[in-house]
C-alpha cells in the first residue's frame, strides 16, 4: 500500500455542556458551566470565598446526626 507510516493521532472531542441533571434552584446555566470547566481547579472559589456566601449556610452541618432534633434524621 505505500511506504508511508500511519499513526493514530488523538482527536479532541468537543461536545456541548449539558446541565440537564443540575437542579433549577442551583441557577447554573450552560454558559456559566462551560466557563467553570475552562478554569483551572485551583482557580475555583470555595463556597466561603464566594460573594454571596452566608455563614448561616454552615449551621446545618454543625450539628451531628446523633444530636438531631428529629428521630428520622438519626
Backbone as a ProteinNet text record, in pm:
[ID]
protein_1_A
[PRIMARY]
XXXXXXXXXXXXXXXXXXXXXXXXXXXXXXXXXXXXXXXXXXXXXXXXXXXXXXXXXXXXXXXXXXXXXXXXXX
[TERTIARY]
81.6	0	86.3	199.5	279.8	383.7	474.2	583.1	555.2	442.5	414.2	371.1	417.3	377.7	262.8	155.1	38.2	31.8	16.1	-1.9	-134.9	-195.4	-321.7	-292.6	-353.6	-339.7	-461.6	-437.9	-553.1	-642.2	-769.1	-866.1	-936.7	-933.2	-1001.4	-1148.6	-1230.2	-1373.7	-1433.9	-1501.9	-1566.1	-1715.9	-1771.8	-1915	-1975.7	-2101.5	-2165.5	-2183.3	-2181.6	-2202.2	-2351.2	-2384.7	-2524.3	-2544.6	-2636.2	-2662.8	-2803.3	-2855.6	-2990.8	-3005.2	-2900	-2906.4	-2892.6	-2857.7	-2842	-2978.9	-3018.8	-3149.6	-3159.8	-3280.1	-3301.9	-3267.6	-3291.9	-3264.7	-3115.6	-3030	-2886.3	-2850.2	-2932.4	-2909.5	-2787.6	-2756.7	-2640.3	-2686.3	-2633.6	-2667.1	-2559.2	-2590.4	-2491.6	-2367.7	-2389.6	-2277.6	-2186.4	-2244.9	-2160.3	-2089.1	-2155.3	-2090.9	-1972.7	-1988.6	-1878.6	-1760.9	-1789.9	-1682.8	-1609.8	-1685.4	-1623.9	-1535.1	-1576.7	-1497.3	-1364.4	-1358.7	-1237	-1137.1	-1180.9	-1091.6	-1006.9	-889.4	-805.3	-868.5	-854	-916	-876.6	-752.7	-710.1	-763.7	-828.3	-886.6	-1032.6	-1093.9	-1232.9	-1239.7	-1338.4	-1356.6	-1430.5	-1383.4	-1457.9	-1580.8	-1682.7	-1808.6	-1788.1	-1711.8	-1695.7	-1628.7	-1560	-1492.2	-1581.6	-1699	-1787	-1861.4	-1894.4	-1951.6	-2089.1	-2164.9	-2299.3	-2306.5	-2192.9	-2189.3	-2249.4	-2333.8	-2393	-2346.4	-2280.5	-2231.5	-2341.5	-2466.9	-2577	-2590.9	-2538.6	-2544.9	-2472.1	-2370	-2289.5	-2356.5	-2451.9	-2512.3	-2574.1	-2630.4	-2693.8	-2594.5	-2467.3	-2365.6	-2292.4	-2321.9	-2252	-2307.1	-2434.2	-2496.2	-2478.6	-2436.4	-2419.2	-2555.4	-2561.7	-2687.4	-2736.6	-2645.2	-2684.6	-2754.3	-2722	-2782.7	-2902.6	-2949.4	-3057.8	-3186.9	-3266.6	-3393.4	-3499.6	-3488.4	-3589.7	-3537.5	-3611.9	-3564.9	-3537.3	-3613.5	-3593.2	-3459.9	-3397.4	-3267.3	-3150.8	-3178.8	-3070.2	-3031
-117	0	123.7	131.7	253.1	248	339.4	341.8	432.7	500.1	592.1	516.9	566.7	507.9	591.3	525.3	596.1	572.1	679.4	668.1	732.4	681	737.6	860.3	969	1092.1	1106.4	1150	1169.9	1281.4	1259.9	1358	1417.2	1548.3	1613.7	1627.9	1564.5	1568.1	1687.5	1771.8	1888.3	1863.6	1861.2	1838.9	1956	1985.5	2093.9	2054	2151.9	2127.1	2107.4	2002	1974.4	1980.8	2063.9	2078.8	2030.3	1936.7	1886.7	1822.1	1762.5	1693.2	1787.9	1912.8	2010	2067.3	2064.4	2119.7	2268.2	2312	2451.5	2549.8	2509.9	2602.1	2632	2553.8	2581.1	2702.9	2734.1	2852.2	2841.4	2722.3	2701.6	2698.8	2789.7	2790.1	2714.6	2677.8	2609	2696.6	2826.9	2918.5	2927.4	2939	2950.1	2817.8	2706.1	2575.8	2560.8	2606.5	2599.1	2685.1	2802.7	2888.8	2821.3	2757.6	2690.1	2574.8	2503.7	2391.1	2435.1	2558	2607.5	2660.1	2682.7	2730.4	2615.5	2651.2	2553.4	2522	2401.6	2366.8	2459.2	2505.6	2592.2	2734.5	2766.6	2899.3	2905.2	2789.6	2787.2	2836.6	2918.7	2968.4	2866.1	2846.1	2764.6	2843.9	2776.3	2844.2	2961.7	2949.2	3064.4	3185.6	3165.5	3275.4	3344.7	3288.8	3346.4	3466.8	3561.4	3688.9	3675.5	3572.5	3559.9	3459.1	3425.3	3327.3	3386.1	3309	3347.4	3245.7	3291.2	3196	3106.9	3149.6	3067.3	2937.9	2935.1	2813.4	2698.2	2729.2	2627	2565.9	2635.4	2589.2	2450.4	2421.1	2290.6	2175.5	2204.2	2099.5	2091.2	2181.3	2183.8	2081.3	2045.5	1951	1809.2	1718.4	1579.8	1512.3	1406	1334	1274.2	1229.9	1171.2	1273	1401.2	1506.5	1570.8	1513.8	1573.6	1580.7	1682.6	1703	1602.5	1556.2	1467.6	1323.7	1228.8	1089.4	1036.5	1084.6	1032.7	1079.2	1178.7	1227.3	1147.6	1058.3	983.8	863.4
0	0	0	20.2	19.8	128.8	119.8	217	336.4	337.9	448.5	573.8	685.7	813.2	869.2	901.4	955	1105.5	1177.5	1322.1	1358.5	1461.3	1506.7	1592.2	1557.7	1633.8	1725.2	1849	1937.2	1883.4	1891.1	1843.3	1964.4	1974.6	2085.2	2049.9	2128.6	2102.7	2176.1	2104.6	2163.9	2164.7	2285.8	2299.4	2375.4	2351.9	2427.5	2573.9	2659.5	2802	2825.5	2897.5	2928.2	3079	3122.6	3265.7	3301.3	3224.6	3249.8	3387.2	3438.1	3566.1	3685.3	3660.3	3768.3	3802.8	3931.8	3969.8	3934.6	3897.8	3858.5	3969.5	4095.3	4205.7	4223.2	4159.1	4163.2	4078.3	3980.7	3898.8	3808.3	3761.8	3675.5	3530.1	3451.4	3309.2	3232.6	3110.3	3026.8	3007.9	2992	2968.8	3090.9	3209.7	3329.1	3357.8	3329	3348.3	3253.1	3129.8	3033.3	3079.2	3134.2	3185.8	3301	3391.4	3505.5	3461.8	3358.1	3310.7	3250.7	3200.7	3139.3	3241.9	3366.3	3470.8	3525.4	3571.3	3640.1	3775.4	3827	3954.9	4069.5	4071.6	4182.2	4168.4	4055.8	4037.2	4083.4	4108.1	4154.1	4297.8	4327	4462	4547.1	4669.3	4762.8	4804.7	4851.9	4885.1	4981.2	5089.9	5179.6	5113	5002.4	4935.7	4832.6	4805	4704	4760.8	4673.3	4716.2	4782	4751.6	4808.3	4923.8	4982.3	5091.4	5218.3	5283.9	5411.4	5516	5621.9	5723.6	5781.2	5773.5	5824.2	5744.4	5623.2	5542.1	5610.4	5685.8	5751.4	5872.5	5932.7	6056.9	6042.2	5926.9	5908.8	5916.8	5897.9	5900.8	6034.7	6125.4	6253.2	6352	6339.1	6429.8	6375.7	6460.9	6416.9	6403.9	6328.6	6308.6	6440.3	6524.6	6652.6	6741.8	6725.2	6806	6737.1	6629.6	6551	6632.2	6604.3	6673.9	6629.5	6508.2	6452.5	6447.2	6503.7	6504	6363.7	6264.2	6128.2	6069.3	6130.6	6082.8	6140.5	6235.2	6301.2	6222.4
[MASK]
++++++++++++++++++++++++++++++++++++++++++++++++++++++++++++++++++++++++++

